[in-house]
């Protein structure tokens, strides 16, 4: 049993639930078929299990060190990433015109998900670089792309995103980093950036930082933010490395989890000029950065799913092989103990993990498929609908798995009991690693404000209307299938509650009060979307059962049981949460800070 992937489940989601083979018929993806993609899956699983997984615990126990102004990491990290690079996998996320494999995004997420599950801190360096390269390809000048893009695509250089500052985390309007124009068209960058993952490392020869800064005289707030490419080491006209670009490592943050990925405080221009190059138009930095951030948010969701999956697989294996206790009706101490997987409460915890993880996984792959459909779309109306749906789903992709797959990690620890709290098993590490996903790339609260305050109401609810139409397609497919009728009724009612809540919020006189419980709304709407994903899987499982392939019977019944579990145990929870949001409850809004401590 693999501890990083369930290939049968992966095949089910990709091919039976989401029909990956349909897009493989397009000209864009004509180089691939199921056989060739299966071979790539085999390669990735092999590299992830042989190179990434074995050093995960050591990387956690031996976090990067700050030595003489530089970072030192364990050799096994470099060996693992070199194996990834040598297998040609650095190019998986890019189009052919920049030297990439031109894989479907849904496939790229699946491939890289194995590495995330095996060793997420090691993969963070790769994930950030892919985001930087894709953003540069969209927003950068031809000159910048010519000089920097090939090295990023091939994984010879890594990239970072530098947004936050010590005094400005999510509040980017308050950044102070400055970009003074120089006569040659470049800029002198000064300022301090905080929480920079991968901001310093000893894996690659150069690091390409994407830095948000303000040009003097620009408009105040976020409207005056520009984006700059600032390399760690300057690059000469012939592409060779030149002098240091005077980016100083001021310190490393020591984290609860993801310890193997550096997180840095960087000073730009402290000991000499840090030269940067404008990416895109001046004062459009935040819009340009969102090319990376929206992509990153879906990938963060995948990270949460795969960290949850790792815990689930370990706890499932443990439960199947750990004898403990006897059935409650059997009080004979001489009878053999049963495996803990036979106890009802253990089954509940395992099923909760399964329902959260496999539901969220389907959402991530579905959203990645929307990205593929965008690239294939030739009709402007169809493209607009995809954009609306993807915009609406992105905050859910990022936040719902970060909350509920973390809950799955908690349950994995509980299944192992005392062993789960020790470092003998990886479930405690996976929990710690997963906790980051709730914070970076936009916190839980930020995503709640985004979806309720903007995405759900934009264009008079156009995105929610598209979601309703897509859910209706699934409802129609499920309506006449045995055992799914009650799910259809429940999902339709839940969606109606969501829409009624959005309407109540949109009509509120006080917008601040209306959004006070936005995070609660995000969780509730996420539950509705995940219920939709489970109905999709239930339809596919019912079709699969009808084919009568005996080896798959237990698998398909497990899918139907998980769907039933989610609809009975989880979906009803949204009612109380949506009622709070729709009523514009002011309990939290009215609190004063001194009420927490009584001083």
N, C-alpha and C positions, 0 to 999 in steps of 0.2 A: 504494500500500500504506500503510495506516494504521500509525502507530507507537505507538498507544495501545490498539488493540482489534482482535481478529480476529472480525468480525461473523459469519462463517460458523460458526466454532467456538462462539461464544456462542449462536447459534441452536440448534446441535446439542445443547449441554448443556441449555439451558433447555427446549427443546420435544421433542427426540427422546430424550434420556437421562432427564430428570426430569419430563417431561410437565407443563409449566407450565399448559397449557390446561385441565387437569383442575380445578385450584383456581380458575381464572377463571370456572368455572360456578357457584361458590358465590355466595350473596347478598352476602357481604362484599366480594367483588371484582367484582361484576356490572357496574360502570361501565367495566371494561376488557376489551379483546379483543386479539388478536395485532396487529391493524392499529394500534390506538391506542398499544400499547406500542412497536411498531416506530417510530412517529412520535416518541415520547419518546426512544428510543435515538438517533434521528437528531439530535434537538435537543441531547442531552447530548454526543454526539460532536462536533457543530459547536462548541459553547461550549468544550469541553475543548481541541479542536485550535486554535481561533482565539484563545482568551484565556489558558488555563492553560499550554499547552505552550510558547508563544513566550517566556514570561518565566521559565521554569524555570531555565535556566542563569544568567540575570542574578540571580535571587533567591539562587541558591547562591553566586555570586561576591560578592554584596553583602548579607551577613547583617544582621539588625536591629542597630541601634546604641543604646547606652545614652547618652542625652543629657539632662542636667539632670533626672535621676530618672525619665525617661520613655523610651519606645521609639520609634524612628523606623524605618519600613520603606519599601521602594521603592514609588513610586506604582503601578507595574504590578501589584503584589499586590492593592491595593485595587480596581483596575479589574477584575481577574479575578474577585475575590469579588463585586463589585457586579454583574457580568454573570451570575454564578451566581444571585445573589439576584433580580435583575430577571427572570430566566427562570422564577421561581417554584419553583426547585429546592430551596430551603431547607425546604420543607414536605413533601418526598418521604418522609421517614421516620416521619411521624406519622399518627395516625388522624383521621378526618373530624371527630370531636367536639371536637378541639382546633385545628381549622383546617388539617389536613393533607390530603395527597392520598389517604391510605389505600391506598397501593400494597402489593402483596405484598412481604415482606421480601427474597425472592429477587430481585425486580426492582430494588428499591432498592440492593441490593449491586451488581448489574450496572451500574446507571446510575452510581453513585458510583465504581465501579471505574475507569471511564474517566478521571475527574478525578484519582484517585490515580496512575494510570499517567502521566498528563500532567504532574502537578506535585504530588507527595505533600505537601511541606511546606506548600503553600497549602491543601490539603484538610484538613490536620490541625485547623485552627481549626474547620472545619465539622463534622468527625467528633466532636470533643470536645463541641461544642454540642449535637449530636443526642443524645449519651449523657446529658448533664446534663438536657436537657428530658424525655427519656423517663423518667429516674429521678424527677425532680420530679413528673411526672404520676402515677407509681405510688405514691410515698411522701409527697408533700407535702400540706399542709393546703389546704383550699379557698382560704383567703386568700392563701397563697403562690402557688398556681397562678394565681389571678386576677391577681395583681400581676406575676408574672415570666414565666409560661409563654408568653403570646402573643408577647412580644418575642423570646424564644428560638426559638420555632417559625418566626417570620418572618425570623429571621436579623438582626434589628436589634441584638440583644445576643448576645455569645458567652459560652460557659461553659468552666469548667475543673474538674478534679478535683485536690484538694490532699490527698495522703496522706502522702508521704514527708517526713522531716525530716533535717537533717544527720547526726544520730546514729542514725536509724531509717529504713532503706530498705524492704526487704521485711519487716523485723521490726516490724510495726505495733504490737505489744504495747508497744513502747518509746517510742511518741510522747509528747511532753511538752506539746503545745499544749493550752491550757486554755480552758474556757468557763464564765465566772462568770455565774450567773443574775441578771437585773435585774428590778425590780419590775413592768415592763410585759410580762413574758413573753419578752423578748428576752435575748440573752446577750452578754457582753463577751468577745471572742475575743482571746487573746494567744498568741504563739508564732511560730516560723519554719518555713516550708514550703519544701522543696527539690524540684527537678526538675519544676517546674510548667510544662507546655507551654501556651502561650497565656496565661500568667499576667499578661502585660502586652503591649499592642499598641495601635496607633493606627488600627485598622480600624473599630471600633465605639465607640459612646458609653459603653457600660457592659460590665463583665465580671462574670459571676455565678460565684463560686467555691463549689464544694462542698468543705467543709473537715471533716476528721476531727479531733475534739478530745475532751478528757475533762472532764466536769463534776466539780468537787470532791466527794469522797465516793463516787464511783462505784467499782465493783469493779475490782480490778487487771487488767492485761493487756487483751486484746482484748474481754473482756466489759464493760469500762467505757468503750468508745469510742462516741461519739455523732456524728451528722452534722448539719452546719450550713450553711445558705445564707448566704454573706457577700458582698454586692455590693461591687464596687470603689467605686461611687458610690451613696449612699443614695437610695432611691426614696420620694417623698412619697405621701401617701394618694391623691392624684389621679392617680398614675402618672408624674408629672413627676420629673425628676432633681433631687436635692437636693445636700447637701454631700458632700465627700469622706469615705469611710469609713476613712481612715487605714490603707490597705494600702500599704506602702512597697516599691518595687522595690529590693532590696539588690544585685542583680547579675544578669548574664546568663551562662549557660553556653555556651561556644563549643565546638561539637560537630563530630565527624567528618563527619556527614551531616545531612540534614534541617535545613540551616542556615537556611532561610527561615522556619522556625517558631520563635518565641521559646521559650526554656526558662529559667525564672526561679527565683531565690531571693526569697521574699516574706516580709516581716516584718509581722505583724498586731498592731496596737495599740501600735506603737513611738512614735508621735508624737501619740497621741490614741486615743479608743475606736474599736475596730473592732466594729461591731454585727453579730451573726449571729442567725439564726432556726433553731430546731430543725426538722429534717426527719425525720418519722416519730417513733418512740418513742425516749426516752432510752435509752442503752446498747445500741441496736440499729444503730449507725452502720455497722458493717462489713457486716452483712447487707443494709442498705439500699444501701450503696455497691456491693455486688455486682450489684444490678440494672443498674448502669452497666458494671461491670467485665466481666461475662460477655458482654454485648453487645459491649463494646469488644474483647474477646479474639477474637471471630469477625472483627470488622472489622480487627484487626491482622493476622490471617491473610490477609484479602483484600488488605491493603496489601502484604504480603510477596509474594503471588501476582502482583499487578499490577506491582510493581517488577521482579520476575523477568520478567514478560511483556514489559515495555519493553525490557529487555536482550536478550531472545530475538528480538524483532522486528527490532531494530537489527542484531543479529549475523547473523540470517538474510538480511536485505536485503544486508548487506555481503558475505556469503559468496557470494550469487548474482551479485554484480556485480564481484567482485574477482578478476582473473586472476592466477594465481600458480602456476608450476610446470607439470609435465606428468605424465601417468600414469607410474608406476614402470617400466612395460614399454617406455616410449617415451623413448629417449635422444637423439632428434634435436633439437638446439637451434633448428633452423629451423622446426619445427612450432609452431603457435600455442599459447600457454599456455591452460590450462583454468581455469574458475572454481574457487575453493577449495572450493566446495560439492561438488565432485566427488571430493575426497580423503576417504578412509575415516575418518581421525581427526576431520576436521571434521564429517563426518556423525555420528560418535559423539557429539561435543560438542553438536551441534544437537539430536540425538535425546534426549540426557540432559536438556537444558533442556525440551524438549517434554514428556517423560514426567513430570518433576517439576511443571512449571507447570500443565499441563492436568489432571493427576491431582489436584493440590491445589485448583485452581479448582473442579473438580466437587465436592470435599468441602465447600468453603465454600458453594457454592450449595445443596448437599444439606442442610447444617445450617441455612441460612437458610430452606429449605423446611420444615424441622421447626418453626421458629418460626411459620411461617404455619399449619401443621397444628395447632399448639397453639391458635391463635386460632379455628380452625374446629371443633375437637373438641367434641363434646357428650357423649361417653361418658367417665366418670371413669377407667375402666381404660385406655382408649386414651390419655387425657391423661397418666396416670402412666407409661406406656411411653415416650411421647415425651419426657417430662421426664428419665427415666433415660438414654435414648439421647443426648439433647442434652448432659446433664451429662458423660457419658463422652467424647463427641466434642469438647467445647469445648477442653480442654487440647491435643488433637491439632490442632485447627483453628488454634490460636494458635502452636504451637511447630513442628510439622512443616514448614509453609511457610516459617517464619522461618529454619529450618536449610537446607532443601533448595532453596528458591527463591533463597536467597542463594548457594548453590552454583551455581545456574543463572547468576546474575549473574557469578560468577567465570569460568565457562566462556564467557560472552559476551565478556568482556574478552580471553580467550585466543584466541577466534576472530578478533578484530581484531588480535591481536598487539600490536606497539608502539603502533599507533594507539589500541588499547583502553585504554592506560595514559595517554593524553593527554586533555585537555579538549576536543579537537576533536570528539570523539564523546561522547554522554551515558552510555555504559555504565559508566564509572568513577564518575560521579555516582550512577547508579542503584544501584550496589553500595554506595556509602557511605550512601545514604539507607536502603537495605534493612537495613543492619546494626543499626539501632535496634530493629527488630521483634523481635529475639531477647531484648531487654532489657526494654522497657517493657510495662506491663500484666501483670507477672508473668514473671520470668526463666525461662529454659529449665529450670534446676534446680527452681524452685518448681513448675512445671507437671508435672515428673516425679514429685515427691513427691505432688502432688495426685492424679495418675491412678493410681499404684501403691499409695500409702498409703491412699487414700480411695475414689476413684471406682470402681476395679476391684473393690473388696472390699465396698462398701456393700450393705446388704440381702442379705448372703450371695451376692454376685455377680449380683444381679438385672440390673444394667445390661449386664454382659457377656452374660448370657442373651438380652437383647433384641437386642443386636448380633448374636449368633449366629443368631437367628431371621431378622433382616433380611438377613444375608449369605446364608442358606440360600435365601431367595426368589430372589436373584440367581443362585445356583448352579443352582437348578431351571430358571430361564429360559435359562441358558447351556448346560445339560447336553447338549442334543440339537442344538446349533448347530455347524456345521462349523468345526473348528479351535480350539474353545474347551474341549474336554474336559480337556486337560492343565492348562489354567489352573485349572479347577474343582478338580482333584485337589490341585494345589499350594496353592491358597488354603485349602482345607479343612484340609490338613496344617499350614499356617502358623498358622491360628486355633487348632488343637489345641495347638500349641507355646506360644502365648500363654497359653491357659487353664491348661496344665500349669505354666507359670512363675508365674502368679498364685497357684495352689494351693501351690506350694513356698514362696513368700513369705509367704502367709497362715498357714502352719503353722510358721514359724520361731520359735524361742524368743526371739531377739534382734531386736526390730523395727528398731532403729537399723542393725544390720548388714544386715538384709533390704532396707532402703531405700537402702543405700549406692550402688547402681547403678541407681537409679530413672530417671535421665535416659537411660541406655542402653535401658531398657525402653520408655520413651516413644518413642524413635526407632523401635524394632523394631515396636511396636504400630502406630505411625503408618504404617510400611511396609505392614502387613497391611491397614489401612483404605484406604490409597491403592490397593493392589492390588484391593480390592473396587470402588473407584471406577472403576478401569480395566476391570474385568470388566463393570460397568454400561455403560461406553462401548463396549466390544467387542460386547456384545449389540446395542446400538442401531446400531452401524456395520454389523454383519452383516445386520440387518434392512434397513438402508438400501441395502446392496449388492444384496440380493435384489430390490429394487424396480427395479433396472436403469436408474436415472437417470444417464446417461453423464457429465454435467458434474461429478457428485459422486463418481465412482469413485475418483479419486486421493485425495480427502479421506478417504473411508471406509477405503481401504487404508492411508493414513497413520495413522489411528486404530488399526487392527488391528496395524500394525507397532510403534506406540508401546506398546500393551498387551503385545505379545510381548517387546519390549525390557525393560519393567519386570519382567516375570515371569522373564526369563532373567538379566538383569544386576543387578537390585536386590533382588528379594524373597529370593533365597537368602542374602543378607547377614545376615538376622535370626538365622540359626541360631547362629552364634558368640556374638552379643550376648545372646540369650535364655539360652544355656548359662551365661554368666557370671552373669546375674541369678539363675537358678534354683539355681545351685550356692552361692549366698551368698558369692561370692568376696570376700575381705577385703583384697585387695592395696591398694586405695586407702584403705579404712577404717582400716587399720593404720599408715598412714604418719604419721610425726611431722614437724612443720614444719622441724626442723633437718636432715632428710634431703634437703631440696631444695637446700641451699646448702653443706652440709658444715661449718657453723660451730656 
